[in-house]
Amino acid sequence: MRFQPSTYQIISTLNGLGLKHEDQPNSKGWLSIQCPNPSHFEQVHDNCSINLNSGFISCFSCGYGKKGSPAKTIVNAVMDRLNFSYREAVQFIEQGL
């Protein structure tokens, strides 16, 4: 069973990772964020989004989580940014930092 974080956990995790983001999602639940890809760490949040309903991430600039590449979620973002295992990333998110 796949871990499904709450909206609060997603926002809290973005903040804990120091990833900038908009205040409100669009009508479909997508929130613009700073890309969590360590090799694409831009200081803007115009090209990457996370869906607050599913936790899926998609960057239009570097392709992080886009079609044709492995799907990425907030769990993957924690794993990529902090070099955590899946279990460690889930614990990080669940503990609310």
C-alpha positions as CSV (number, residue, x, y, z in Angstrom):
1,M,0.0,0.0,0.0
2,R,1.3,3.4,-1.0
3,F,1.8,6.1,1.7
4,Q,-0.7,8.9,1.1
5,P,0.3,12.1,3.0
6,S,-2.2,14.7,4.0
7,T,-2.1,18.2,2.5
8,Y,-0.8,19.5,5.9
9,Q,2.0,16.9,5.8
10,I,3.0,17.9,2.2
11,I,3.1,21.6,3.0
12,S,5.0,20.9,6.3
13,T,7.5,18.7,4.4
14,L,8.1,21.4,1.7
15,N,8.8,23.9,4.4
16,G,11.1,21.5,6.3
17,L,13.0,20.9,3.1
18,G,13.3,24.6,2.5
19,L,11.4,24.5,-0.8
20,K,9.6,27.7,-1.7
21,H,6.0,27.4,-2.8
22,E,2.9,29.5,-3.5
23,D,0.4,30.0,-0.8
24,Q,-2.6,28.4,-2.6
25,P,-3.1,25.6,-5.1
26,N,-5.0,26.0,-8.3
27,S,-8.5,24.6,-8.7
28,K,-7.2,21.1,-9.6
29,G,-5.0,20.9,-6.4
30,W,-1.6,21.8,-8.0
31,L,0.7,24.0,-6.0
32,S,3.7,25.7,-7.7
33,I,6.9,24.8,-5.8
34,Q,10.6,25.1,-6.1
35,C,11.9,21.9,-7.8
36,P,13.1,19.3,-5.3
37,N,15.5,17.8,-7.8
38,P,19.0,18.4,-6.2
39,S,20.5,18.9,-9.7
40,H,17.8,21.5,-10.6
41,F,17.7,23.6,-7.4
42,E,16.4,26.9,-8.8
43,Q,15.3,29.7,-6.5
44,V,12.0,30.1,-8.3
45,H,8.7,28.1,-8.2
46,D,7.3,28.7,-11.6
47,N,8.2,25.5,-13.4
48,C,7.4,22.8,-10.9
49,S,4.2,21.7,-9.2
50,I,3.0,19.2,-6.6
51,N,-0.6,17.9,-6.5
52,L,-1.8,18.3,-2.9
53,N,-4.4,15.5,-3.4
54,S,-1.9,12.8,-4.7
55,G,1.5,14.1,-3.7
56,F,2.8,13.7,-7.2
57,I,5.4,16.2,-8.4
58,S,6.0,17.4,-12.0
59,C,8.7,19.8,-13.2
60,F,8.3,21.3,-16.6
61,S,11.9,22.5,-16.7
62,C,14.1,19.5,-15.8
63,G,11.5,16.7,-16.2
64,Y,11.5,15.6,-12.5
65,G,8.4,13.3,-12.3
66,K,7.2,14.1,-15.9
67,K,5.9,11.5,-18.3
68,G,8.7,9.4,-19.7
69,S,10.6,9.5,-16.4
70,P,10.0,7.8,-13.1
71,A,7.0,9.2,-11.2
72,K,8.0,11.3,-8.2
73,T,6.1,12.1,-5.0
74,I,6.8,14.1,-1.9
75,V,8.3,10.9,-0.5
76,N,10.8,10.8,-3.4
77,A,11.6,14.4,-2.8
78,V,12.6,13.7,0.8
79,M,14.6,10.7,-0.4
80,D,16.4,12.7,-3.1
81,R,17.1,15.8,-1.0
82,L,18.1,14.0,2.2
83,N,19.4,10.7,0.9
84,F,16.9,8.8,3.0
85,S,15.4,5.4,2.4
86,Y,11.7,5.1,1.7
87,R,11.0,4.1,5.3
88,E,13.1,7.1,6.6
89,A,11.3,9.5,4.2
90,V,7.8,8.3,5.3
91,Q,8.8,8.7,9.0
92,F,10.2,12.2,8.3
93,I,6.9,13.2,6.7
94,E,4.7,11.5,9.4
95,Q,6.6,13.1,12.3
96,G,5.9,16.6,10.9
97,L,9.5,17.6,11.2
